[in-house]
Amino acid sequence: MDEPTSSTAPTSTPDVPASVAILGQSAIPAAAPADQDRDGAASAGPLPEGAQILAALRAQLRRYVAMPSEEAVTAVALWIAATHLQRAWQHAPRLAIVAPEKRCGKSRLLDIVTETVHNRLITVNASAAAIFRSIDGDDPPTLLVDEADTLFSSPRAAEKNEEVRGLINAGHQRGRPTLRVSGPEHQVQEFPTFAMAALAGIGDLPDTMQDRAVVIRMRRRAAGEKVASFRTGRDTPALNAIRDRLHAWLQPLYAQAMEMEPPMPVEDRAADTWEPLVIIADLAGGDWPALARTACRTMTDYEAGQDEEGGLRTRLLVGIRRAFATVGDPTVLSTKHLLEYLNADREAPWAEYGANGLTPRGLQLLLKPYGIGSANRRFPDGTQAKGFARNQFLDTWARYCPEPKAADAPASSADGPMPGTAA
């Protein structure tokens, strides 16, 4: 188990800070509490029951773990609560607790999660068969995996545990059973896979797994950050009491939760993953609906930039758009001059992409998933060379990196086209 040594604000941080921030993101104003009127005067009424229980859970998280951000505290509290209504959800979000090194508090956070989720199932060294045979389709457990990095840290380990990864990925959505031949008559039998899961480990999880997760990026605790020590025998009764309060509050709300389709600040798989957490926040009331959506938007935006392959490709698309804009948005740009521009950008990773920077072959491979490739192009000076037409990128730019506002768009060159471009 890790020591409780991740980093965040001190445990005295108020419930609703003036601003909140996540690693890699600038601080943004926190939403005003819902129990205040427009003039800022506090309402005399007490918080709704759900908001009170979530506040108690949030306080316990802050007590024992130095969380990386206020959004992370919100997300973990809502994720824990969502495990108590799993049978109402279409998607079962994963909770990925990752850290760059040991002693960042990830196992301590998993301790708190373990004692507060619904129907925990600890899967240390469990086989895929043991896991799916433990999943009840009517009342799914909450899967808990510590040291998940040992399952996927090397090609050999990843190959050995490919079935576990497939099971965890399939269990994100309802209606994805696994098939097994069982019994003396070798009959094909369906086993449900749907279940929420929390995984803790050093380094990122596999992309397909992390894409289905609410990601908590732990950090080593700084010198001035203090947390309480955690003792199982002494401290679990209070956590179990919160678990029981969550269950008693949420179980009568099953039918209501089933019908809810809350407005979401994100789309596609991110919306699928965060929807149960946002529904819990809306059921709780108070300031939780605003806090949940702030956490959803901020954390999802940050992870979009962390995706090693997809994020790199998106960054390449943005770089190519800037390369065209820098020389006046010509109809054609040569591969040579495009690569010169990309590799000259000191803020971009291209100069260190491979032994000699980004090459024509590397560029071709990165653009291949978008159906974009270079071809022989004719330029105004009559020469021919490999290059790209600007209109090849228009649809892809619109889909994956929409044009920024006009005020933020890069200035185009007034000096006319450079060699290797066509106006």
N, C-alpha and C positions, 0 to 999 in steps of 0.2 A: 504494500500500500504506500502511496505517496504521502509525504508530509503536507499539511495544509499550508502550502507556500505559493499560491498563485497571487497575481497582483490585481488590485482594484482600489477604489476609494476605501478609507478606513471604515470600520463597522459603525461609526457614528453618523454615516451619511444619511440625510433625511430621506424619507420615502419618495418624495418627488423633488428631484434636484432642479436647480435653475437651468442647468444644461446637462446633456448627456452625451457621451462619446463612446465610440468603439475603436478598437485598435485599427489604425489606418484611416480613420474617419475624423473629420473635425467635429467639434461639439455642436450640437443643434439644440435649440430651445426645447425643453420638455413641455408636454401638453399640460395645460392648466387642469387641476383636479376638477372632476365633474361635480363635486359637492360644493363648489364655490359659484356664486352668482356672477353676473357680468361685471359688477363693480369690485370683485375680488373678496367680498365678504363671505366668510365661511358659513355654510348652512348649519342650522341648529340640529338638524336630524342626524341620527347615527348612520354609519355606513351600512349598506346592505350586507346580509349574512355572507354571501360569497366573497365580497370584497374584504370583509374582515378575516375570513379564513385564508385567503391568498396573501393578505398582509402579514399574517402570522407565519405563513410558510416562507415568505420573502425575508422576514426577520431571522428565521432559522438559517437560511442560506447565507445571509450576511454574517451571522454569528460565527459560523464554522469555516467558511470559505471566502477567500479574497477574490471576488469575481472580477472579470476583466472590464465590465461596464455595467451601467444600469440596465441597458437593453438585455444583457445576458441574464441578469437576475430576473427580469420580467419574463423572459423566454423560458427559463428553466422552471419557474414557478407555474407558469401556464401549461408547460409540457407535462409536468407531474400531475397536475389536476386533470389534464385530458386523458391520462391513462385510466381514470375512473369512469370514463364514458366511452370506452373503446368500441363497444357494440353499436354506437350511434354514428361512427365515422365511416366515410368512404375510403379515406386514406389514413394510414398509420405512420405518422412522422417519426423518423429516427432522431435521436439526440446524440450528436457526435461531440464528445468531449475530448479535444485534442490539445497537445502541447508540444513545443519544440524540443523539450528535454524533460528528464525526470525532475521530481520535486517541484512541480508546478500546481499541485493540488487537485489534479484530475481524479485520482482515486478517492480523495476525501469528498469531492463533490458527488462521486458515484455512491459513496456511503450514504449521503443524505438522500439521494434519489432512491436508493434501495429501500430505505425505511419509510418512504412516503408514497410510493407508487402503488397501484393496484396489482395484487396477485403476482408478486415478483417471481421471476424464474432466472436464477443465476446459472450461466451457461459456460463456466470455466471448463475448457477441454472437452466440451460436449460435442458429440458427432451431430451431423445434420439430421440423421435418422432419429436420434434421441430428442432433438429440438422439435422437429415437426410432429412427432408422436406426443409431445407434451402440450401442443397448442389445441385448445378447445375452441371450436368455431363459434359457439354461443357466448362464451365468456373468455376471451383471449387473455393470456398472461402478459406481463411486461418483461421482455427479454433484457437481461443485463449482462454485458460482456466487458470485463476489464482486460487490460493488456491486449486489446484488439490488434495492435500493431504486430504482435507475434504471429498472427494468422495470415498477414498479407505483406510482411516486410521484405520478403525475398521471392524471386520467381518460383523457387521450389515450394516455399510455404504457401504462396498464393495458389499454385497448382493443386497442392494437397487439400486446400480448403476452398476450392472453387465451388463445391456444392453448398458450403455454408454461405458463401457470398451470394449465390443464386437464391438461396432460401431467404436471406435477409432482404434482398432486393425485391423478390416476388411478394414478400409479406407487406410491402408498402401499400398495396392496393387490394381491395376485396376481389374475390373471384379469381384468384391465381393459385389454385391448389397444386400440390406436387403429387405425382402418380407413383405408386410403388406396387410391385407384385408381392402379395403376401398370402400366407396360408398354404396348406398342403395341396390345394387345387390351383395354386398360382393365379389367383384372381387379381385383377387390377383394382387398386383401391385409391380413392382420393383422400388426401390429408390436407387440411387447411394450413395456410402459411400466414394468414393475416394476424399481425400482432405488433404493437409498438415495441421499440427496442432502443436501449441506450448503450452506446459503445464508447469506451475510453481507451486512449492509446497515445503513444508518442508519434508525432507526424500525422499527416493527413491520411484519412481512410481512402480506399479506392474511389475513383471519381464517380462511378455509378452508385456507390453507396452514399457518398457525401452529398450528392445531388438530391438525395431524398431525405436530407437531414436538416435539422436546426443545429447549426455548428457553433459550439462554444470554444473559443480559442483561449485557453488558459495561459497564464504567464507566471513566472516565478515571483513570489511576493517580495516587494521592496522593503528596505530596512524599517521604514516608518509605518508599515501596514501591519496591523495586529488582528489576529483571529483567535477564537477560543479553541482550546484543545477538545478533541472529541473522544469520549469513552463510551463504548457500546453499551455496557450495563447501565451506566448513569444517564446517558443522553437519549437513547432510543425511545424510552416511554413517551417523552414529549413529542418526538417525531411521529410515533405511531398514533398518538392522539390526534395530531393534525391529519394524518392519513384517514383516520376514521371519520373525522369531521368532513373532509372532502367527499368521502364516499356517501355519507348521509345527506349531504347537501345536493350532490349531483344526481344520484340515482333517481329521484322523483322527476328530474328534468329530462329524462331520456327522450320522451316523445317530442318535447319542445326542441331539443337539440337536433333531432333527426330532421326537422322541418326547416331549420335555419339555413339561409344562404347569405351570409354577411357580405357587405361590400368590402373588397380586399384592395390593398394598395399595390399588389403585385399580381402577376398572371402566371398561367401555365403550371408547371410542376411546383414552383415556389408557392403558388396559391393553394395547390392541393396539400402541400406539406404544412402550411401555416394555418389553414382554415380551422382545424380543430382548436388551435390555441386562441384564435380570434373569437370563435364561438364561446369558449370558456370565459373569455374576457367580457363579452357582451352579456353573458348570463350573470356574471359577477357584478357588473355595474360599477359605480364610483368612477375613479379615474382609469380603471383597467382597460376599457375599450380604446382610449386614446394611447395609452402606454403600449398596448399590444401592437397597434398598427405602426407606431413609431419604431418599435423593435423590429417588426417584420420588414419594414421598408429599409431601415438602416443596415440590418444584418444581411439581408438578401443582396443589397447593392454591394456591400463589401465582399461577400463571397463570390459574386459574379466576377470581380476582378482578381480573385484568388485562384480560380479554376486554371490549372497549369496549362492545359491545352486549349480549351475553348477561350479562356481569357487572353491567351497569347494570340490566337487568331483574330479576336476582336481588336486587339491592340494593333495588329498588323493592318487590318482594314482601315482603322483610323489613321495610321501612319501613311498609308497609300493615298487616302483622301487629302491629307495635308500636303503630300508630295505633289499631287496634281494642282492643288490650290496655290502652292508656292510659285509655280511657273505659269499661272494664269489659266488653269483648268483647260489644258489642251485636249484635243480629241484623242490623241495618242501619246503615250510616254514609253520610251525605250526601257527595256529591262535593265540595261546598264545604268542609266541615270536614276531609275527608281531605286535600285540597290545602293547607289552612291548616296542618295538622300537618306535612306533608311539607316545605313551603317554609320552615317555621320551624326545621327541624333544621339547625343551623349546620355539623354534621359531614357532612351529605349534600350532593350536588351539585344538588338540585332548585331551590334559590333562584336558581341561575345557569343553569338549563336553559332556554335561549331568552332573549328580551328581557325577559320579565315573569315568569320562573320557570316552573315546571311548570303547564301549563294543562289544562283538561278535555280538550281535543283531544289534547295531548301524552300525557296519562295514558291515554286511550283507545288511542292507537297503540302505546304500550309494552305494554299488556295484551292487545292483539289476538291475538298469537301463542299465548296461553294459552286463547283462547276466552272471555275475560272481558270484559264490557262493562257500562256503567252503564245504568240504567233508571229509570223513575219509581217512586219508593218512597213509602209512607205511613209517617209517623212518629207517636209517641204523642200529640203535641199536635194531631193531626188535619191537619197540613200535608202537602203532597206536594212532593217535590223529586227531582232526579236523585241517584242514589246507588248503593251496592253492598251486596249481602247478604253477610254473612260466610261463609256456606256456599258461595259461589261460589269462594272461595279455598282451601278446605280441601284438596282433592285436589292443587292446584298447589303449595301450601306443602309438603305431604308429599313431593312428588316433587322439587322444586327447592331447597327450603331447609327441611329437616326441623326440627321444633321443637327448640330447645336444651334442655339439661337443666333440670330444674325450678329448680335453684339459680340459673341464669343467666337465667331468664325475667323479662321486665319486670314490675314490680309494677303491678297494676291499680288504678284509682282507687277510693277508698272514698266519693267524694262523689256517686255516682250518675251517671246518664247526663247528658251535656251536650246542649244544643240541637242538633238535627240527627242524633241517634242514637236508636236504639230498643233498649230493654233486652231 
